[in-house]
Every structure is written in C-alpha cells, then in structure tokens.
C-alpha cells in the first residue's frame, strides 16, 4: 500500500490518507452507544431480581414472565434513548416537562383509583401507567436544561425559578397521594441544583428552612402518612396494625442469618407473613433466603453500578450533560438507600421499590431510560473530535 501511494505521489496524483485510527471499524458498543460494563451489571441485577421474584411471588411463573417482558421493553427504551445526543435531549426538556405536568393534572381530574390513591391514567385496552414516573426523568431534564443556560453557581433568582419548576409537579404527586414518588422526583431535581455548585453556606440555610417547615409539613400529612412516621419511631406500638410490615420484614432478614434458609425456603415469605413481599419488601425475601451474604452481594452490585454511572457522568463534556447524568446516578442511589433503609427499619416506610428487583413495569422502564440517557451523554463524549 505504501509503494502504491508513493507511485501516485510521484505521478502527481493525490495520496489517500492512512486508514488506521480514522476509518477503523467501530465496535458494536460504539455503534449502539451502549456501555458494556454498565449493561452487563444491569443484566446481572435483573436476572437476580427475577430469581428472587419467583420466590417472592409465591412461585408464580407468570409473574416472572411478565416482569421479564417489562425488562425487555425497558431495555429497548434504553437502547433508543442511548442514540440521542445531548443537544436533542436539551431540546426535549421543556416539551417533556410540559407533557408530564399536563398528565399529572389529568390524573387529578380523571385518574384511575387503586389502593386508596388516584395515581394512574388508563388508555382502555392499551395501557395503565403512572405519569409521576415520567417526572422522575422530565424533572431533572428540565432543571438541568434551565441551569445550563445560566451562570453557575446559580443566583437566587435562578433558584427561585427552579423552586417553582420543582414545586408544581411535586405538589400534584403528593396530592394523589404518593409521598414516596413526590420525594424522589424532588430529590432528582435537587441533585441537579446541588451539582450546579451551591455553596455549603447556602445549603446550610436551605436545610434550616426545611427544618423550620417540618411542623407545617406534619400538619398537612395524611393520617396514614403520620402513622408511618410514628410506626418508624416505635413499630411495637401497633404490632398487629401499622407496625406489622416492619416487624415482619426485620424478622425475615434476621432469621436468614449469614447464608439464609435457601431459595424458596423462607418461612416469613412463603407462609405469607410478609406483606408486599414481591414489591416494596422484596429485600426481606432476599435476606431471609440468601442471608447476609446474598444481601451484601446485591448491595455490592448496586455499588458497582453507581460507581460506573458516576464515572460515566464525570466524563460529560458540557454543563447540561454533567448535571443531568449526575442527577440520574445519584437518584438511583437514593432508590436503593431508601428501600433498604425502610425495610431494615432505619427509615420510615414510603413505598419505594428496590430498583430492577421489585415487581413493577413503569419504574423499570424509567430507571433503564435514565441509564440510556446516561450512556447517550457518554457516547457523545467519545464521538467528539479530540
């Protein structure tokens, strides 16, 4: 090849540029914009979730199949979102936020009731979904888009605008009522604001204002929400009522010991003492059947996913990408922390599922969609010229 190029140059013809490093064949991961390490860990987590779910659901294979189908849909959504550029995400921020807000208003007006709450929209014969789940992504997307166009760290005026952007959907979600989801949506947006560079002095002032507002918040809680807080402080005050869930979950985890009773051998779960064992309290099934070792293995897997996610987020090359990617990963961490904390008795019960392990479709799609956005931001960094 070099001899041919030399001959062409001597004859006055243009020489083709070297192909190595420029026109090399891209790997499948570069073409799909997926991160192989993060994808592998997510797949392992979902597989472990299906194994635990089979036991937690009372060995109902149809529940595992349904969850597997949901995971498949969520993976497709992740793949599609991974193809988007940060500039496209930036343009979609306001429309996504507006649509999510309108759907929350629709829930308030014509939403479907279930378990004493009005949280769902129903398209007859097609789908039943929670619009609040969409806001877990639309909210940080909107706040990151707004702050990325402003001088950082944000000024008081910009923080006031962010408070309005956060407050409207959070209030609508809390009114459904869904305190857990409203807190997660607010947390996702607050992480964006914190990553924008707030000073510790300002954070301390905000923390003081939140502490001062707690009595007002307490007075506006529903009775069952107040009872959850009181039960957290003293589960044995109502052992057969509001304290039942936490007492049974801690009993299940404690009885698992170091290596557990064995898969499908848990007494608290299989004899149905443990409530909501396939959703919010599935980690108690994990602890009872696989013991401390099984719980630590899953927690280490979560830690690896979060660490990889933060590494990808740190590589973002613009303000919007860094703010959004960091918020997505830190919100995933909050999911894990809150669920494990409430099941083990160190936090009040707020109805937060264990990510990609608890039974549920909308939350799985939302979580993997977030990781798709994270991979898109990282892929864009790789594709920029160096």
Secondary structure as UniProt FT lines:
FT   HELIX           2..10
FT   TURN            11..12
FT   TURN            20..22
FT   HELIX           28..32
FT   HELIX           36..56
FT   TURN            57..58
FT   HELIX           61..82
FT   HELIX           86..110
FT   STRAND          112..114
FT   TURN            115..116
FT   STRAND          117..123
FT   TURN            124..126
FT   STRAND          127..129
FT   HELIX           131..148
FT   HELIX           156..174
FT   TURN            175..177
FT   HELIX           179..195
FT   TURN            196..197
FT   HELIX           200..220
FT   HELIX           223..233
FT   HELIX           235..238
FT   TURN            239..243
FT   HELIX           244..255
FT   TURN            256..259
FT   TURN            263..264
FT   HELIX           267..270
FT   TURN            271..272
FT   TURN            275..281
FT   HELIX           282..314
FT   HELIX           319..344
FT   TURN            355..357
FT   HELIX           362..383
//
